[in-house]
Amino acid sequence: MELFPLRRILSSRRGQFVAYFGLAPRQVCAASRASVLRSSSVMERRSSIGNRLLAALPPADLDLLAPHLRKISLERDAVLVRSGDLVEQIYFPCTALIAFVMDMPNGQAVATTMIGNEGAAGILSTLRSIRSPMTVVVRVAGTTWQISPARFHAALAHSHALGSAVQLHMRSLLVQFQHIAACNALHSVEARLARWLLQVHDQIGDDTLPLTQETLSELLGVRRTTVTHVVHKLRASGAIRSNRRSSIEVDRPRLETAACECYEIMRGRIDRIISAEGIRSSGHGAPPHGHRRSHAGPWTNGDKVHAHTRGAGAERSRSH
């Protein structure tokens, strides 16, 4: 269905159109072309950002963060914050996958959720200075945007859209926490492993997933011997084509068959929260005093990726 039959209007009702809008047909066409070009530019800019939560922000609100965002690389097993420590940085992953890990009194560790390019890690520290209740660990190496809580909080005070972004992220996390808890109680380890593998596959877009046995044990909350047994079963079914010490090659169609229904439900809910609903701003405040908005942003000058090393605040994860 053609919602705006512009050509028909211009050809058959030229006089009425000009009288109503006060524009000549050529002016209308020029304005339409300019609108298309602007939309294309915005889409290209947002696709280059790499993080869906940041990309959903209106340009003016994104510009409040742009001068303070730094793109860095994260190594696998780097600890971004330990349980009980103050959060010193907020991360908006692009290609990295970050796990929230609960350290249990008996020394075991269980991943409560995994954050990729749909969310952020450490964003709750903008609400008030808090100590992290969980250890935050990089489980798939990649890139991320980084900003200090103080800088983010300063921008938050001048942007309704950033407040909406924090709320959307909270809702997304809550959906994951609730659904993973129910899935762990009701479904087999095999089905849960298939679900986790599908979630990682969605994020990295490669059939070879850089996951170790230790990471799988952490995601499932089971011993490594159980992981070995379940991986063997999935390989026998064809859902996993090969598995090595530090990676797993998967067959996505068969993996979807092996997974529980939680995968589709969770993905649909999170997509609706982050994408379909979007971030609706009820108005944009003025930028902070003396602050000039950078319309170029860090993503238009070529992404300068910095290695996230021990000296930059990350450290190797202790083995779980």
WONORFEN-V524694 format. One record per residue. N is the residue number from 1. SS is DSSP state (H for helix, E for strand, - for the rest). OMEGA is omega in degrees with one decimal (999 if undefined). D_FIRST is the distance of its C-alpha to the first C-alpha in whole Angstrom. Layout:
n-><N:N>
ss-><SS:SS>
omega-><OMEGA:OMEGA>
d_first-><D_FIRST:D_FIRST>
This chain:
n-><1:2:3:4:5:6:7:8:9:10:11:12:13:14:15:16:17:18:19:20:21:22:23:24:25:26:27:28:29:30:31:32:33:34:35:36:37:38:39:40:41:42:43:44:45:46:47:48:49:50:51:52:53:54:55:56:57:58:59:60:61:62:63:64:65:66:67:68:69:70:71:72:73:74:75:76:77:78:79:80:81:82:83:84:85:86:87:88:89:90:91:92:93:94:95:96:97:98:99:100:101:102:103:104:105:106:107:108:109:110:111:112:113:114:115:116:117:118:119:120:121:122:123:124:125:126:127:128:129:130:131:132:133:134:135:136:137:138:139:140:141:142:143:144:145:146:147:148:149:150:151:152:153:154:155:156:157:158:159:160:161:162:163:164:165:166:167:168:169:170:171:172:173:174:175:176:177:178:179:180:181:182:183:184:185:186:187:188:189:190:191:192:193:194:195:196:197:198:199:200:201:202:203:204:205:206:207:208:209:210:211:212:213:214:215:216:217:218:219:220:221:222:223:224:225:226:227:228:229:230:231:232:233:234:235:236:237:238:239:240:241:242:243:244:245:246:247:248:249:250:251:252:253:254:255:256:257:258:259:260:261:262:263:264:265:266:267:268:269:270:271:272:273:274:275:276:277:278:279:280:281:282:283:284:285:286:287:288:289:290:291:292:293:294:295:296:297:298:299:300:301:302:303:304:305:306:307:308:309:310:311:312:313:314:315:316:317:318:319:320>
ss-><-:-:-:-:-:H:H:H:H:H:H:H:-:H:H:H:H:H:H:H:H:-:-:-:H:H:H:H:H:H:H:H:H:H:H:H:H:H:H:H:H:H:H:H:H:H:H:H:H:-:-:H:H:H:H:-:-:-:H:H:H:H:H:H:H:H:-:-:-:E:E:E:E:E:-:-:-:E:E:E:E:-:-:-:-:E:-:-:-:E:E:E:E:-:-:-:E:E:E:E:E:E:E:-:-:-:-:-:E:E:E:E:E:E:E:-:-:-:-:-:E:-:H:H:H:H:-:-:-:-:E:-:-:-:E:E:E:E:E:E:-:E:E:E:E:E:E:-:H:H:H:H:H:H:H:H:-:-:E:H:H:H:H:H:H:H:H:H:H:H:H:H:H:H:H:H:H:H:H:H:H:H:H:H:H:H:-:-:H:H:H:H:H:H:H:H:H:H:H:H:H:H:H:H:-:-:-:E:E:-:-:-:H:H:H:H:H:H:H:H:-:-:-:H:H:H:H:H:H:H:H:H:H:H:H:H:H:-:-:E:E:E:E:-:-:-:-:E:E:E:-:H:H:H:H:H:H:H:-:-:-:H:H:H:H:H:H:H:H:H:H:H:H:H:H:H:-:-:-:-:-:-:-:E:-:-:-:-:-:-:-:-:-:-:-:-:-:-:-:-:-:-:-:-:-:E:E:E:-:H:H:H:-:-:E:E:-:-:-:->
omega-><-178.3:-176.1:-178.1:-176.9:-172.1:-177.2:-179.9:179.9:-177.6:-175.9:-173.8:-177.6:-175.2:-177.2:-179.4:-177.8:-179.1:-178.9:-175.9:-174.9:-179.8:-178.3:172.3:-179.6:-179.4:178.0:179.6:179.9:179.0:179.3:179.2:179.1:179.1:179.0:178.6:-179.7:178.5:180.0:179.2:179.9:179.5:-179.5:179.4:-179.5:-177.6:179.2:-180.0:-179.2:174.4:177.9:-173.3:-179.5:176.3:-177.3:-178.9:-179.5:171.2:-175.9:-177.9:-179.6:176.8:179.9:175.8:-179.0:-168.9:-177.0:-173.6:178.5:178.0:179.7:-178.0:173.9:-179.7:177.9:177.6:178.5:174.9:177.9:-178.6:175.1:177.9:177.8:179.5:179.7:173.9:178.9:-176.7:179.6:172.4:-177.0:173.7:-173.6:172.3:179.1:178.6:172.8:-175.0:-179.4:170.8:-172.2:176.0:178.1:-178.1:-178.1:-178.2:177.7:177.8:179.1:-178.9:176.7:180.0:175.6:179.4:-178.8:175.9:-174.1:177.0:-172.9:-177.0:175.3:179.2:-174.3:179.9:179.2:178.4:179.9:173.3:-179.1:-177.8:173.3:-175.6:177.7:-177.8:172.7:-178.0:-171.5:174.9:179.7:170.7:-178.2:179.2:-177.0:178.9:168.2:-178.2:177.3:179.6:177.1:-179.2:179.2:-179.8:-178.9:177.9:177.7:-179.6:-179.2:-177.5:-175.4:173.5:-177.1:177.4:175.0:177.1:179.2:178.4:179.6:178.8:178.4:177.6:179.6:179.5:178.1:-178.8:177.3:-179.2:-179.4:-177.4:-174.8:178.2:177.9:179.4:-179.7:179.6:-177.3:-169.0:-169.7:-176.7:178.0:179.5:-179.9:-179.3:177.0:177.6:178.3:179.9:-179.0:176.8:179.1:177.9:178.6:177.5:-174.5:-172.7:175.5:179.9:-178.9:175.4:-174.7:-177.5:-177.3:178.4:175.9:178.3:179.5:178.5:177.2:179.2:179.8:-174.9:-177.6:-180.0:178.5:-179.0:177.5:177.0:178.0:179.6:-179.7:-177.6:177.4:178.2:179.4:179.2:177.0:178.2:179.9:180.0:179.8:173.9:-177.9:177.8:176.4:176.1:-173.7:-174.4:179.4:179.3:176.1:-172.9:171.4:-169.8:-179.0:-179.9:177.4:177.6:177.3:-177.8:-175.5:175.1:-177.5:-178.4:-178.1:-178.3:-179.2:-179.3:-178.9:179.3:-179.1:-179.0:177.2:178.6:-179.5:-173.8:-171.2:-171.3:-179.1:179.0:177.9:-177.4:178.9:179.0:179.0:-176.7:177.0:177.8:178.7:179.2:-177.3:177.9:-177.3:176.8:179.6:178.6:-178.1:178.3:179.0:-177.3:-174.9:-178.8:-179.1:-177.2:-175.9:177.1:-173.6:178.9:177.1:178.7:-173.9:178.9:-178.8:-179.6:174.8:179.3:177.6:178.7:176.9:172.7:-179.1:-177.7:999>
d_first-><0:4:6:9:9:13:14:14:15:18:19:19:20:22:25:23:21:24:26:24:23:27:25:26:23:24:25:21:21:24:22:19:21:23:21:19:23:24:21:22:26:26:24:27:29:28:28:32:33:33:33:30:32:33:29:27:30:29:30:33:34:34:36:39:40:39:43:44:42:44:43:45:46:47:49:49:51:52:52:50:52:54:55:57:56:54:51:51:48:44:42:39:39:36:38:41:41:43:45:46:49:52:55:57:61:62:61:57:54:51:47:45:42:41:39:37:34:32:35:39:42:45:42:44:47:45:46:49:52:52:54:51:52:51:52:49:49:47:46:44:45:43:42:41:41:44:45:47:47:49:46:43:45:45:42:41:43:41:37:35:33:35:37:33:33:37:36:33:35:38:35:34:38:38:36:38:41:40:39:41:44:43:42:45:47:45:44:46:47:46:42:43:43:40:38:40:40:36:36:38:36:33:34:36:34:37:38:42:42:45:47:50:52:53:49:48:51:50:47:48:51:53:56:56:57:55:52:54:54:50:49:51:49:46:47:49:45:44:42:44:45:48:49:52:53:51:48:46:43:41:39:35:34:38:38:35:36:40:38:38:35:35:34:30:31:32:30:27:29:30:26:25:28:28:24:21:24:25:28:27:30:31:33:35:38:40:42:45:48:49:46:44:40:40:36:37:38:40:37:37:40:40:41:44:45:48:50:50:54:57:58:54:54:53:56:56:55:58:58:57>
